[in-house]
Amino acid sequence: MVVISSTLTVGGIGHALNEQGEPTGDGGTALTRAFPRFADDLAWWTEAAREQRRRRAPPY
């Protein structure tokens, strides 16, 4: 597990997404605004882990 520097906090997820999973209300706006940075950070760590695994096998 790695720590991702950006945060993705949504209070009341049931009010941030509608029945179709689309952002709605203030929570949805916050989610829409924060998600791209979170996704970029996660993608960076995924790529870094893949590259490290290519160079050296895990110690377990």
ZIVEN-V241684 format. One record per residue. RES is the residue in one small letter. PSI is psi as a letter, one per 30 degrees, with the letter a starting at -180 (none if undefined). Layout:
BEGIN
res psi
RES PSI
RES PSI
END
This chain:
BEGIN
res psi
m k
v l
v k
i k
s f
s l
t l
l j
t k
v j
g k
g i
i f
g f
h f
a f
l k
n a
e f
q g
g g
e k
p k
t l
g a
d e
g e
g e
t e
a e
l e
t e
r e
a f
f e
p e
r e
f e
a e
d e
d e
l e
a e
w e
w e
t e
e e
a e
a e
r e
e e
q e
r e
r e
r e
r k
a k
p l
p g
y none
END
